Amino acid sequence: NKDNLMAGVIIGGWDPVSGGSVFNIPLGGACIPMPFAIGGSGSTFIYGLVDSDFKENMTKEEALALCAKAVSHAMARDGSSGGVIRTCVATAEGNEREMIPGNKLPYGPAGW
């Protein structure tokens, strides 16, 4: 079945020319710069939330809070999403990785 698999890809990173960047590569193969991108089976549940709460030039803390809120909402509604939230912030100094365990999510069974 490997010849029949397809995937959309989200790429984020940092470089000294553009700073932080996000690109969406949909099934058609275009590389589209975007202010943010979401995907996966739980994404259909959070488009409205992210459209409503995203704003340009968010601080790192604001962006991480929105990410945790959105992913925890998706996890609560999608049986194929779940467990923990892992984030990675790409900066000039390097990558900052964090993990939010399932019992500390901002929304969902532990937070209801």
PLY file of the C-alpha trace (Angstrom):
ply
format ascii 1.0
element vertex 112
property float x
property float y
property float z
element edge 111
property int vertex1
property int vertex2
end_header
0.00 0.00 0.00
2.95 2.37 0.23
2.32 3.43 -3.38
-1.15 4.63 -2.39
-0.24 6.77 0.63
-0.57 10.55 0.48
0.11 13.27 3.04
-0.09 16.99 3.44
2.90 18.50 5.26
3.30 21.48 7.57
6.80 22.91 7.87
7.84 25.57 10.37
11.21 27.03 11.12
13.40 30.06 11.60
16.07 31.66 9.44
18.00 34.96 9.69
16.34 36.41 6.57
12.65 35.74 7.20
12.61 34.97 10.92
9.84 32.55 11.86
7.95 30.97 8.96
5.23 28.41 8.41
4.57 26.62 5.12
1.74 24.30 4.15
2.34 21.70 1.44
-1.07 20.27 0.50
-1.66 17.10 -1.49
-1.29 19.04 -4.76
2.34 19.78 -3.94
2.39 23.60 -3.74
4.49 25.22 -1.00
2.31 27.96 0.51
3.59 30.41 3.14
0.92 30.95 5.80
0.60 32.82 9.11
-0.33 29.48 10.71
-1.30 25.98 9.61
-3.32 23.19 11.18
-3.84 19.64 10.01
-4.63 16.12 11.04
-7.80 14.26 11.88
-8.73 16.57 14.77
-8.19 19.78 12.81
-11.75 19.89 11.50
-12.93 20.51 15.06
-10.72 23.58 15.67
-10.66 25.71 12.50
-13.22 28.15 13.95
-11.37 28.38 17.27
-8.03 29.09 15.62
-9.55 31.54 13.11
-11.15 33.39 16.04
-8.19 33.44 18.45
-5.16 33.80 16.13
-3.71 37.27 15.68
-0.59 38.50 13.92
2.54 39.16 16.02
1.48 37.02 18.98
4.04 36.62 21.74
5.58 33.20 22.20
3.47 32.72 25.32
0.25 33.69 23.49
1.04 31.35 20.60
1.84 28.43 22.91
-1.37 29.03 24.88
-3.44 29.05 21.66
-1.68 25.91 20.45
-2.39 24.08 23.71
-6.01 25.27 23.75
-6.64 24.25 20.14
-4.90 20.87 20.32
-6.60 19.96 23.60
-10.00 20.81 22.06
-9.19 18.62 19.05
-8.06 15.79 21.32
-11.31 15.97 23.30
-13.41 15.50 20.15
-11.32 13.21 17.96
-10.80 9.59 18.92
-7.60 9.41 16.87
-5.95 12.37 18.61
-4.73 12.24 22.13
-2.21 11.57 24.82
0.01 14.58 25.30
0.76 17.88 23.54
4.30 18.36 22.29
5.40 21.80 21.14
8.57 23.06 19.50
9.37 26.77 19.19
12.05 27.56 16.58
14.12 30.66 17.36
17.52 32.12 16.49
18.87 30.49 19.65
17.61 27.03 18.70
14.56 24.87 19.27
12.64 24.94 22.54
10.65 21.76 23.12
7.95 21.26 25.74
5.41 18.58 26.60
2.05 19.01 28.31
0.92 15.71 29.88
-2.65 14.53 29.40
-3.65 15.36 32.97
-2.50 19.00 32.59
-4.34 19.88 29.36
-6.21 23.23 29.37
-9.36 21.54 28.05
-10.72 18.03 28.16
-11.58 15.37 30.71
-8.89 16.43 33.21
-9.88 20.11 32.85
-13.68 19.77 32.71
0 1
1 2
2 3
3 4
4 5
5 6
6 7
7 8
8 9
9 10
10 11
11 12
12 13
13 14
14 15
15 16
16 17
17 18
18 19
19 20
20 21
21 22
22 23
23 24
24 25
25 26
26 27
27 28
28 29
29 30
30 31
31 32
32 33
33 34
34 35
35 36
36 37
37 38
38 39
39 40
40 41
41 42
42 43
43 44
44 45
45 46
46 47
47 48
48 49
49 50
50 51
51 52
52 53
53 54
54 55
55 56
56 57
57 58
58 59
59 60
60 61
61 62
62 63
63 64
64 65
65 66
66 67
67 68
68 69
69 70
70 71
71 72
72 73
73 74
74 75
75 76
76 77
77 78
78 79
79 80
80 81
81 82
82 83
83 84
84 85
85 86
86 87
87 88
88 89
89 90
90 91
91 92
92 93
93 94
94 95
95 96
96 97
97 98
98 99
99 100
100 101
101 102
102 103
103 104
104 105
105 106
106 107
107 108
108 109
109 110
110 111
